[in-house]
Amino acid sequence: MRNVEIKAKVHDYDKICSIAKDLSGGTPTLIKQDDTFYKVNDGRLKMRFYADSAATLVRYSRDDQDGPKLCNYELLEFSKDTTESQKARLLDNMLKKCLGVRGRVVKERKLYMVGQTRVHIDTVEDLGHFMELEVVLRPDQTLEEGQAIAKDLQTKLGVHDEDLIKGAYVDLLDKV
């Protein structure tokens, strides 16, 4: 699976939420996420737990650069069912023991859908407010098409190039 991503610092949370709501034509889905990142040699690997006890193991790789960037990812999802939730916790503990923990990111995310793009407005514990765009590419779409969609939405949301960030939240937390 592939998407094109942009991530940026947000200075006016209420304003960007209002613009995102207008662009999506509806209210956001509120998602609470608790991500544990493991130490890995290539890309990033994290277990994401949700407030309802569901979880997703996420492996992804992308270049750490400003602006629209390609992200390749794989997901292993665990439902909120008690057995599935227990399996996710067991796998999380195994990965912690085998790989070690790189860091933890706790956030509240507002998800707005604008066409094929997931617009995330995040409040990240110990970091503040951020915006992330994920243009989910169809199999026939080029990287350039995804980048154009991302840049257009970046402009519509009023996000300036100087506010773009290169890495993941866990990278920013390493610097705090």
C-alpha positions in Angstrom: 0.0 0.0 0.0 1.2 3.5 -0.8 0.4 7.1 0.1 1.8 10.5 -0.2 2.3 12.3 3.1 2.8 15.9 4.3 3.2 16.7 8.0 3.4 20.2 9.5 3.3 22.1 12.7 -0.1 23.9 13.3 -0.1 27.4 14.8 -3.9 28.0 14.8 -5.7 24.8 15.7 -9.2 26.1 15.6 -8.7 27.7 12.2 -7.3 24.6 10.5 -10.0 22.4 12.0 -12.6 24.8 10.6 -11.0 24.7 7.1 -10.7 20.9 7.2 -14.4 20.6 8.2 -15.4 22.9 5.3 -13.2 20.9 2.8 -14.6 17.5 4.0 -18.2 18.6 4.2 -18.6 17.1 7.7 -17.6 16.7 11.2 -14.4 14.7 12.0 -14.0 11.3 13.5 -12.2 11.6 16.8 -9.5 8.9 17.4 -7.3 8.4 20.4 -4.1 6.6 19.6 -1.2 5.2 21.7 1.7 4.2 19.6 4.8 2.2 20.7 7.7 2.4 18.3 10.2 -0.4 18.3 13.9 -0.3 17.5 14.3 -1.5 13.9 17.1 -1.4 11.3 14.9 -0.2 8.4 11.8 2.0 8.3 9.6 2.2 11.3 7.5 -0.4 13.2 4.8 0.5 15.7 1.9 -1.0 17.6 -1.0 1.4 17.7 -3.6 0.8 20.4 -7.0 2.6 20.2 -9.3 3.6 23.0 -11.7 0.8 22.2 -8.9 -1.9 22.7 -8.5 -2.5 19.0 -4.9 -2.3 17.7 -2.9 -2.2 14.5 0.7 -3.2 13.9 2.1 -0.8 11.3 5.4 -1.1 9.3 6.2 1.8 7.1 9.1 3.4 5.3 9.4 6.9 3.9 12.1 9.5 3.2 12.5 12.0 6.0 12.2 15.2 3.9 10.0 18.3 3.8 7.0 18.3 1.5 5.0 15.5 -0.1 6.8 12.2 0.3 6.0 8.6 -0.7 5.2 6.2 2.1 5.0 2.4 1.7 3.2 0.6 4.5 1.8 -2.6 5.7 -0.9 -3.1 8.4 -1.8 -6.0 10.6 -5.1 -5.2 12.3 -6.5 -6.6 15.6 -10.2 -6.1 16.4 -11.5 -4.9 19.8 -12.7 -8.5 20.4 -11.2 -9.7 23.7 -9.2 -12.5 22.0 -7.8 -10.2 19.3 -7.0 -7.5 21.8 -5.1 -10.0 24.0 -3.1 -11.2 20.9 -2.1 -7.6 20.2 -0.9 -7.1 23.8 1.0 -10.3 23.6 2.6 -9.4 20.3 3.4 -5.9 21.7 5.2 -7.5 24.7 7.1 -9.9 22.5 8.3 -7.1 20.2 9.3 -5.0 23.2 11.4 -7.8 24.5 13.0 -8.8 21.2 13.5 -5.4 19.6 13.3 -2.8 22.4 11.3 0.3 22.6 12.4 3.4 20.6 9.6 5.7 21.9 5.9 6.2 22.6 3.5 8.7 20.9 0.2 9.4 22.5 -2.2 11.6 20.5 -5.8 12.6 19.9 -6.5 12.8 16.2 -9.3 14.5 14.3 -9.8 12.7 11.0 -11.4 14.5 8.0 -11.8 12.8 4.7 -11.3 15.0 1.6 -11.6 12.8 -1.5 -8.9 10.2 -1.3 -7.0 12.1 1.3 -7.1 11.5 5.1 -6.6 14.9 6.8 -5.4 14.4 10.3 -5.4 17.3 12.8 -3.4 15.9 15.8 -2.8 16.9 19.4 0.4 15.1 20.4 1.2 14.7 24.0 4.4 16.7 24.9 4.6 18.2 21.4 1.5 20.2 20.5 -0.7 20.5 17.4 0.1 19.1 13.9 -1.5 18.5 10.6 -0.9 15.4 8.5 -2.1 14.6 5.0 -2.2 11.1 3.6 -3.2 10.9 0.0 -4.0 7.2 -0.5 -2.8 6.3 -3.9 -4.8 4.1 -6.2 -2.7 1.4 -8.0 -2.8 3.4 -11.2 -1.8 6.7 -9.7 1.7 8.1 -9.9 3.7 9.7 -7.1 3.5 13.0 -8.9 -0.3 12.9 -9.0 -0.4 12.3 -5.2 2.1 15.0 -4.6 0.0 17.5 -6.6 -3.1 16.6 -4.5 -1.2 17.0 -1.3 0.3 20.4 -2.2 -3.1 21.6 -3.3 -4.6 20.6 0.1 -1.7 22.1 2.0 -2.4 25.4 0.3 -6.1 25.2 1.0 -5.4 24.5 4.6 -3.2 27.5 4.9 -0.1 25.5 5.8 3.2 27.2 4.9 6.3 25.4 3.7 8.3 26.6 6.7 6.0 24.7 9.0 6.6 21.3 7.3 8.4 18.7 9.3 10.6 15.9 8.0 10.2 12.9 10.3 7.7 11.2 12.6 6.4 12.4 15.9 8.7 9.9 17.6 11.6 11.7 16.0 10.4 15.0 17.4 10.0 13.5 20.8 13.6 12.3 20.7 14.6 16.0 20.6 12.4 17.1 23.6 
